[in-house]
């Protein structure tokens, strides 16, 4: 009986534990290979994007869209949103009707009636 127990323990040490370790390592290898494939795909995408950012057309598009820049000789126009109700209330509170600030006269140009020009 003792001999059978020793043989069983020996078999566990020689076959089962190394096999279990081998299976775990294969799963780890598969997970790492999958991660490498994902990173390779991301690197390819970033290389393509970096090459695209070197093109003059892309540089111009980004300068116009994100920074509002224009080419020399062009004129830039900005369309401003109307002030919100809260902004109008705070402007009225800061400048009550009896203050030195008055409504433009009927003969004044249209742009003097804009809130933007009053603050300049």
Backbone as a chain_set.jsonl record, in Angstrom:
{"seq": "XXXXXXXXXXXXXXXXXXXXXXXXXXXXXXXXXXXXXXXXXXXXXXXXXXXXXXXXXXXXXXXXXXXXXXXXXXXXXXXXXXXXXXXXXXXXXXXXXXXXXXXXXXXXXXXXXXXXXXXX", "coords": {"N": [[0.8, -1.181, 0.0], [1.892, 1.211, 0.774], [3.78, 1.528, -1.189], [2.199, 1.913, -3.437], [1.069, 4.37, -2.858], [3.33, 5.995, -2.856], [4.066, 5.742, -5.54], [1.816, 6.909, -6.715], [1.995, 9.564, -5.794], [4.435, 10.202, -6.917], [3.734, 10.034, -9.637], [1.911, 12.145, -9.8], [3.637, 14.304, -9.272], [5.37, 14.068, -11.447], [3.77, 14.125, -13.803], [1.066, 15.318, -13.685], [1.144, 17.909, -12.405], [3.141, 19.329, -13.974], [1.793, 19.18, -16.434], [-0.517, 20.658, -15.968], [0.624, 23.181, -15.51], [1.705, 23.587, -18.04], [-0.628, 23.8, -19.621], [-1.773, 26.14, -18.526], [0.22, 27.979, -19.234], [-0.006, 27.902, -21.998], [-2.524, 29.061, -22.351], [-1.935, 31.616, -21.422], [-0.072, 32.391, -23.342], [-1.692, 32.45, -25.636], [-3.418, 34.552, -24.915], [-1.622, 36.699, -24.796], [-0.709, 36.742, -27.443], [-3.069, 37.506, -28.725], [-3.393, 40.077, -27.649], [-1.097, 41.292, -28.712], [-1.774, 41.24, -31.431], [-3.943, 43.023, -31.429], [-2.608, 45.379, -30.643], [-0.833, 45.66, -32.793], [-2.651, 46.219, -34.849], [-3.657, 48.665, -33.92], [-1.29, 50.174, -34.006], [-0.856, 50.217, -36.785], [-3.067, 51.72, -37.589], [-2.452, 54.156, -36.307], [-0.048, 54.803, -37.596], [-1.018, 55.275, -40.178], [-2.683, 57.47, -39.649], [-0.754, 59.328, -38.76], [0.741, 59.654, -41.103], [-1.239, 60.809, -42.664], [-1.566, 63.224, -41.338], [0.608, 64.621, -42.205], [0.048, 65.576, -44.689], [-0.554, 68.452, -46.716], [-3.242, 69.223, -47.249], [-4.694, 68.097, -45.153], [-3.552, 69.401, -42.978], [-4.348, 72.031, -43.535], [-7.164, 71.734, -43.376], [-7.52, 71.068, -40.644], [-6.463, 73.375, -39.461], [-8.325, 75.28, -40.308], [-10.848, 74.24, -39.351], [-10.495, 73.58, -36.576], [-9.012, 75.646, -35.427], [-9.838, 77.99, -36.568], [-8.416, 79.421, -38.492], [-7.404, 81.304, -41.399], [-6.429, 81.529, -44.86], [-3.847, 83.657, -46.175], [-5.024, 86.719, -47.352], [-7.675, 85.947, -47.404], [-10.926, 86.509, -45.949], [-12.255, 86.277, -42.728], [-15.281, 85.352, -41.223], [-17.409, 85.424, -38.442], [-20.171, 83.901, -37.004], [-22.156, 84.768, -34.449], [-23.873, 83.369, -31.713], [-27.114, 84.278, -30.49], [-27.415, 86.124, -27.422], [-28.053, 84.353, -24.399], [-31.051, 84.006, -22.394], [-30.426, 84.231, -19.704], [-28.009, 85.622, -19.822], [-28.91, 88.038, -20.869], [-30.553, 88.893, -18.765], [-28.64, 89.216, -16.723], [-27.132, 91.247, -17.87], [-28.99, 93.31, -17.906], [-29.342, 93.624, -15.174], [-26.823, 94.496, -14.44], [-26.684, 96.921, -15.742], [-28.929, 99.002, -15.104], [-32.117, 100.45, -16.171], [-32.156, 103.2, -15.645], [-29.545, 104.022, -15.894], [-26.535, 105.538, -17.3], [-26.355, 104.455, -19.736], [-28.136, 104.316, -22.632], [-30.845, 103.582, -24.905], [-30.191, 103.229, -28.418], [-30.489, 105.991, -30.648], [-33.034, 106.713, -33.137], [-31.835, 107.373, -35.54], [-29.347, 106.216, -35.471], [-26.856, 103.828, -36.636], [-27.674, 100.384, -37.483], [-26.031, 98.514, -36.238], [-25.319, 99.565, -33.804], [-27.276, 98.9, -32.054], [-26.802, 96.362, -31.231], [-25.936, 94.16, -28.572], [-23.286, 93.412, -28.329], [-21.727, 95.551, -29.325], [-22.158, 97.532, -27.466], [-20.625, 96.923, -25.283], [-18.041, 97.422, -26.057]], "CA": [[0.0, 0.0, 0.0], [2.802, 2.352, 0.834], [4.418, 1.638, -2.494], [1.206, 2.485, -4.355], [0.969, 5.789, -2.513], [4.556, 6.649, -3.325], [3.97, 5.78, -7.005], [0.782, 7.898, -7.065], [2.571, 10.901, -5.545], [5.455, 10.389, -7.954], [3.04, 10.29, -10.904], [1.405, 13.518, -9.716], [4.75, 15.24, -9.401], [5.995, 13.969, -12.767], [2.88, 14.297, -14.96], [-0.114, 16.16, -13.527], [1.49, 19.31, -12.137], [3.732, 19.962, -15.162], [0.786, 19.305, -17.487], [-1.363, 21.796, -15.588], [1.42, 24.38, -15.766], [1.804, 23.723, -19.492], [-1.925, 24.28, -20.109], [-1.887, 27.547, -18.111], [1.137, 28.777, -20.051], [-0.563, 28.005, -23.36], [-3.586, 30.074, -22.29], [-1.278, 32.918, -21.315], [0.517, 32.69, -24.654], [-2.79, 32.819, -26.536], [-3.889, 35.888, -24.531], [-0.594, 37.671, -25.186], [-0.739, 36.851, -28.91], [-4.254, 38.301, -29.067], [-3.081, 41.466, -27.304], [-0.128, 41.767, -29.71], [-2.511, 41.486, -32.674], [-4.684, 44.272, -31.244], [-1.654, 46.486, -30.635], [-0.353, 45.823, -34.171], [-3.708, 46.909, -35.601], [-3.681, 50.06, -33.467], [-0.094, 50.811, -34.555], [-1.085, 50.466, -38.213], [-3.991, 52.85, -37.677], [-1.735, 55.373, -35.917], [0.89, 55.133, -38.677], [-1.819, 55.862, -41.258], [-3.111, 58.799, -39.205], [0.433, 60.188, -38.742], [1.046, 59.98, -42.499], [-2.289, 61.723, -43.125], [-1.329, 64.537, -40.729], [1.706, 65.278, -42.914], [-0.455, 66.113, -45.957], [-0.963, 69.856, -46.607], [-4.702, 69.364, -47.23], [-5.144, 67.778, -43.801], [-3.105, 70.497, -42.113], [-5.227, 73.166, -43.796], [-8.493, 71.437, -42.84], [-7.478, 71.17, -39.187], [-6.262, 74.785, -39.119], [-9.579, 75.995, -40.515], [-11.945, 73.733, -38.524], [-10.256, 73.561, -35.14], [-8.401, 76.87, -34.938], [-10.463, 79.138, -37.202], [-7.432, 80.173, -39.269], [-7.695, 81.498, -42.815], [-5.245, 81.766, -45.684], [-3.541, 85.06, -46.41], [-5.89, 87.311, -48.36], [-9.064, 85.572, -47.163], [-11.581, 87.194, -44.844], [-12.957, 85.354, -41.836], [-16.513, 85.848, -40.633], [-17.891, 84.582, -37.351], [-21.576, 84.084, -36.685], [-22.302, 84.6, -33.009], [-25.199, 82.976, -31.25], [-27.726, 85.342, -29.699], [-27.188, 85.9, -25.991], [-29.096, 83.583, -23.735], [-31.931, 84.793, -21.527], [-29.692, 84.498, -18.464], [-27.032, 86.673, -20.106], [-29.643, 89.306, -20.999], [-30.968, 89.307, -17.42], [-27.485, 89.71, -15.976], [-26.743, 92.517, -18.462], [-29.95, 94.307, -17.421], [-29.069, 93.855, -13.755], [-25.576, 95.266, -14.343], [-26.939, 98.251, -16.298], [-30.363, 99.285, -14.99], [-32.693, 101.367, -17.169], [-31.853, 104.585, -15.325], [-28.112, 104.307, -15.97], [-26.095, 106.419, -18.387], [-26.474, 103.714, -20.982], [-29.492, 104.484, -23.154], [-31.113, 102.928, -26.18], [-29.717, 104.046, -29.528], [-31.473, 106.863, -31.296], [-33.598, 106.147, -34.361], [-30.965, 107.632, -36.687], [-28.085, 105.489, -35.31], [-26.755, 102.628, -37.477], [-28.27, 99.185, -36.909], [-25.098, 97.746, -35.431], [-25.202, 100.118, -32.455], [-28.293, 98.291, -31.2], [-26.343, 95.036, -30.783], [-25.339, 94.112, -27.231], [-21.849, 93.266, -28.483], [-21.086, 96.841, -29.53], [-22.287, 98.37, -26.268], [-19.562, 96.59, -24.344], [-16.738, 97.799, -26.593]], "C": [[0.854, 1.261, 0.0], [3.464, 2.575, -0.528], [3.467, 2.264, -3.51], [1.064, 3.984, -4.1], [2.177, 6.564, -3.015], [4.524, 6.764, -4.839], [2.943, 6.826, -7.44], [1.309, 9.319, -6.872], [3.634, 11.199, -6.585], [4.83, 10.712, -9.297], [2.465, 11.702, -10.921], [2.52, 14.533, -9.934], [5.337, 15.23, -10.809], [5.067, 14.342, -13.924], [1.786, 15.345, -14.773], [0.27, 17.632, -13.334], [2.18, 19.98, -13.334], [2.722, 20.143, -16.297], [-0.132, 20.489, -17.204], [-0.643, 23.121, -15.852], [1.525, 24.637, -17.268], [0.509, 24.286, -20.077], [-2.112, 25.76, -19.742], [-0.991, 28.442, -18.96], [0.626, 28.928, -21.477], [-1.709, 29.023, -23.399], [-2.986, 31.483, -22.201], [-0.675, 33.335, -22.649], [-0.56, 33.125, -25.638], [-3.297, 34.222, -26.212], [-2.893, 36.965, -24.954], [-0.56, 37.838, -26.702], [-1.936, 37.676, -29.377], [-3.991, 39.788, -28.774], [-2.088, 42.069, -28.287], [-0.825, 42.081, -31.025], [-3.308, 42.784, -32.576], [-3.757, 45.478, -31.292], [-1.065, 46.732, -32.024], [-1.38, 46.557, -35.022], [-3.779, 48.383, -35.207], [-2.465, 50.816, -33.992], [-0.261, 51.129, -36.036], [-2.014, 51.652, -38.407], [-3.274, 54.158, -37.345], [-0.692, 55.778, -36.964], [0.158, 55.81, -39.834], [-2.245, 57.288, -40.885], [-1.931, 59.772, -39.191], [0.826, 60.593, -40.159], [0.026, 60.974, -43.04], [-2.07, 63.127, -42.571], [-0.166, 65.281, -41.372], [1.249, 65.909, -44.23], [-0.889, 67.564, -45.78], [-2.478, 70.048, -46.54], [-5.251, 69.086, -45.831], [-4.759, 68.885, -42.833], [-4.01, 71.714, -42.288], [-6.619, 72.943, -43.206], [-8.527, 71.589, -41.319], [-7.314, 72.622, -38.761], [-7.555, 75.573, -39.268], [-10.654, 75.567, -39.511], [-11.697, 73.912, -37.032], [-9.724, 74.883, -34.595], [-8.965, 78.129, -35.578], [-9.499, 79.989, -38.012], [-7.88, 80.284, -40.72], [-6.393, 81.747, -43.553], [-5.063, 83.272, -45.871], [-4.399, 85.583, -47.563], [-7.357, 86.942, -48.209], [-9.615, 86.375, -45.992], [-12.359, 86.171, -44.027], [-14.181, 86.05, -41.265], [-16.94, 84.878, -39.545], [-19.349, 84.917, -37.082], [-21.739, 83.77, -35.21], [-23.732, 84.226, -32.672], [-25.8, 84.13, -30.454], [-27.498, 85.072, -28.213], [-28.359, 85.151, -25.373], [-29.923, 84.504, -22.841], [-31.216, 85.142, -20.233], [-28.671, 85.613, -18.669], [-27.728, 88.025, -20.241], [-30.097, 89.813, -19.635], [-29.793, 89.875, -16.638], [-27.006, 91.036, -16.553], [-27.693, 93.622, -17.992], [-29.7, 94.629, -15.949], [-27.811, 94.697, -13.578], [-25.769, 96.699, -14.817], [-28.436, 98.537, -16.23], [-30.815, 100.361, -15.976], [-32.333, 102.814, -16.885], [-30.386, 104.936, -15.44], [-27.799, 105.174, -17.172], [-26.219, 105.73, -19.743], [-27.927, 103.811, -21.461], [-29.625, 103.743, -24.472], [-30.624, 103.813, -27.309], [-30.853, 104.87, -30.134], [-31.916, 106.238, -32.615], [-32.668, 106.341, -35.549], [-29.609, 106.921, -36.578], [-28.056, 104.271, -36.236], [-27.281, 101.396, -36.733], [-27.332, 98.465, -35.963], [-24.91, 98.321, -34.032], [-26.228, 99.49, -31.499], [-27.879, 96.909, -30.689], [-25.672, 95.129, -29.414], [-23.819, 94.076, -27.318], [-21.173, 94.624, -28.566], [-21.185, 97.734, -28.316], [-21.147, 98.144, -25.296], [-18.176, 97.006, -24.811], [-16.346, 99.195, -26.197]], "O": [[0.561, 2.238, -0.69], [3.671, 3.715, -0.944], [3.889, 3.058, -4.351], [0.952, 4.77, -5.041], [2.04, 7.669, -3.54], [4.923, 7.797, -5.377], [3.162, 7.548, -8.413], [1.079, 10.182, -7.719], [3.725, 12.322, -7.08], [5.332, 11.569, -10.024], [2.525, 12.382, -11.945], [2.364, 15.496, -10.685], [5.758, 16.273, -11.311], [5.548, 14.836, -14.944], [1.606, 16.192, -15.648], [-0.24, 18.501, -14.042], [1.826, 21.109, -13.676], [2.778, 21.128, -17.033], [-0.479, 21.238, -18.117], [-1.242, 24.068, -16.362], [1.44, 25.783, -17.711], [0.553, 25.161, -20.942], [-2.564, 26.546, -20.574], [-1.395, 29.534, -19.359], [0.809, 29.978, -22.093], [-1.846, 29.764, -24.373], [-3.478, 32.418, -22.833], [-0.76, 34.5, -23.038], [-0.357, 34.075, -26.395], [-3.578, 35.002, -27.122], [-3.295, 38.031, -25.422], [-0.401, 38.954, -27.197], [-1.823, 38.457, -30.321], [-4.338, 40.65, -29.581], [-2.22, 43.235, -28.66], [-0.505, 43.079, -31.671], [-3.348, 43.56, -33.53], [-4.083, 46.488, -31.915], [-0.823, 47.879, -32.397], [-1.023, 47.418, -35.826], [-3.942, 49.25, -36.066], [-2.586, 51.977, -34.385], [0.15, 52.196, -36.492], [-1.786, 52.491, -39.279], [-3.47, 55.161, -38.031], [-0.478, 56.969, -37.193], [0.642, 56.79, -40.399], [-2.175, 58.198, -41.71], [-2.092, 60.93, -39.575], [1.201, 61.741, -40.396], [0.382, 61.882, -43.791], [-2.354, 64.113, -43.251], [0.023, 66.467, -41.102], [1.987, 66.696, -44.824], [-1.536, 67.884, -44.783], [-2.951, 70.946, -45.844], [-6.172, 69.766, -45.378], [-5.549, 69.263, -41.968], [-4.394, 72.353, -41.308], [-7.192, 73.852, -42.605], [-9.461, 72.175, -40.773], [-7.953, 73.061, -37.804], [-7.852, 76.439, -38.445], [-11.299, 76.414, -38.892], [-12.587, 74.346, -36.303], [-9.955, 75.21, -33.431], [-8.605, 79.234, -35.172], [-9.75, 81.18, -38.199], [-8.646, 79.451, -41.207], [-5.386, 82.127, -42.956], [-6.008, 84.05, -45.738], [-4.482, 84.957, -48.62], [-8.209, 87.573, -48.834], [-8.86, 86.859, -45.149], [-13.038, 85.307, -44.581], [-14.112, 87.213, -40.87], [-16.844, 83.661, -39.708], [-19.711, 86.086, -36.949], [-21.492, 82.646, -34.772], [-24.68, 84.719, -33.284], [-25.069, 84.882, -29.809], [-27.4, 83.917, -27.798], [-29.508, 85.309, -25.787], [-29.533, 85.64, -22.571], [-31.386, 86.246, -19.716], [-28.486, 86.455, -17.79], [-27.205, 89.042, -19.785], [-30.038, 91.013, -19.365], [-29.929, 90.897, -15.966], [-26.516, 91.881, -15.803], [-27.258, 94.739, -17.712], [-29.834, 95.779, -15.53], [-27.74, 95.522, -12.667], [-25.082, 97.602, -14.339], [-29.142, 98.329, -17.217], [-29.996, 101.087, -16.54], [-32.213, 103.598, -17.827], [-30.007, 106.059, -15.109], [-28.682, 105.506, -17.963], [-26.188, 106.39, -20.782], [-28.843, 103.415, -20.739], [-28.633, 103.331, -25.073], [-30.64, 105.036, -27.176], [-32.017, 104.47, -30.119], [-31.254, 105.344, -33.143], [-32.708, 105.543, -36.486], [-28.799, 107.012, -37.501], [-29.108, 103.736, -36.585], [-27.324, 101.376, -35.503], [-27.78, 97.865, -34.986], [-24.391, 97.632, -33.154], [-26.061, 99.545, -30.281], [-28.537, 96.35, -29.812], [-24.929, 96.072, -29.141], [-23.137, 94.65, -26.47], [-20.137, 94.829, -27.934], [-20.353, 98.627, -28.153], [-20.747, 99.054, -24.571], [-17.224, 96.948, -24.032], [-15.271, 99.664, -26.57]]}, "num_chains": 1, "name": "protein.A"}
